[in-house]
Amino acid sequence: MKIGILDIGIGNIGSIKNMLSKIGVSYEILRETSSFTSVSKLILPGVGSFDSGMKKLNNSCFFEKLNDVVLNQNMPILGICLGMQLMTRGSEEGDLEGLGWIDADVVRLSPKKEENLKVPHMGWNYVRNCKVSGIIDTSLEKQKFYFVHSYHVVCDDYNDVLLETNYGSVVFHSAFIHNNIIGCQFHPEKSHRFGMNLFKAFAANFES
Amino acid sequence: LIYKRIIPSLLLSNGGLVKTTNFKNPKYVGDPINAIRIFNEKEVDELLVLDIDASRKKKPPNYSLIEEFASECFMPLAYGGGISSCEQASKLFQIGVEKIVIQTAIFKNSNLLKELVCEFGSQSIVASVDIITNFWGNTVLYSYVKKNKLKMPWLQFAEKSVKAGVGEILLNSVDKDGTMQGMDLNSIKTACSNLEVPIVAVGGVGSLSDIKEAFKVGASAVSAGSFFVFNGPHKAVLITYPEYEKLEEELGKI
């Protein structure tokens, strides 16, 4: 079975296609009219503002279908960057309700003034593994990923937190996993072998 | 850990890789695909590819070549050269480019930046600001395509671009380009203290300490060409990129 890449018009799917081709995982681009019958897993990419992402999602025929396959059929789904944030209840960045698949909110990234750190947080950063998940290779000591974001996710339940990252004195939840729902703030498709490992694990380890 | 980024920049001309000095005398340095493969293997932070012919010859981006780059590139890829519309930008993002770099088109169509930002988000749009020292010793804005100095103060041009929503400013010094004698720290400092977005400084890097100096005055990223493609006193072509551990050691504490 293939991995479905959701193309809602809010993300750069080119890089994800390139990455999946590189690791030999077959995929299908899912557009509004596509059925989900030929895929067993989903990727929800996204960049841009929270409300523009939710608006596109709400206005698309995806909304109902997505809720059904993710919540009722437990299809594994990986949200990337804004895709991760959309899975929460909502964001300080916008007014619209999020998908609400995970007990979490999105808040502004605000490092202390004296730290002189720019927002957006743009560049490479390390992650700290918080739980055993089957998606992060815990044998690798220093894993770095590429980030571009001005807001970050805060999970209610620490048991959902998969990875943590420091930006100056700010510690934020850089990835979560709750049953079949996985989200990462960074861009694994642009994170060299570290991201490659993540996609390989997502392709190999999760079943509905 | 280094929060700042070090970005090899590759110049394309006639499908080959070249390196200029003071924006002139492009010297052929090799096959771009090969270079990109090497930089990918070395796990560089990001990659910047600029087609220096496209805008001058009024040609659109060479999509098939860029697509080949993107498929070999598992770090963020920024591309500039010949982009003048949202449609072209969209095509570039679809083939796997993360950021597009715009200069010439801003001079012609001041609305383009706003349209691009609205459609694709700030994080993917970079404004390129080229600067040069004039006869009186002042730093002024330079048009790459027209090869002349412009009246609008360079900082004002950069501020206008930031106001239009660009996510980064690429600040390139014509005087320093290809010299490997150090960067234009004064201008970098001016840009960093006046502009809110990350500044990517380019031009003049000859050593890691040059990069360190630019970081110290506030650059979020430094891009370099010659430093990564030339080696030794005779400037033999050899692509290199320091090990991450070495970079952390030299540049980590800024």
Interface residues (C-beta under 8 A of the other chain):
Chain A: N12 I13 G14 S15 K17 N18 M19 S21 K22 V47 G48 S49 L117 K118 P120 M122 G123 W124 N125 Y126 Y146 V148 Y167 H187 E189 K190 S191 H192 R193 G195 M196
Chain B: L1 I2 Y3 K4 R5 N40 E43 D45 A70 S71 C73 F74 M75 P76 F93 Q94 I95 G96 V97 E98 F120 G121 Q123 S124 G167 E168 E196 V197 P198 S220 A221
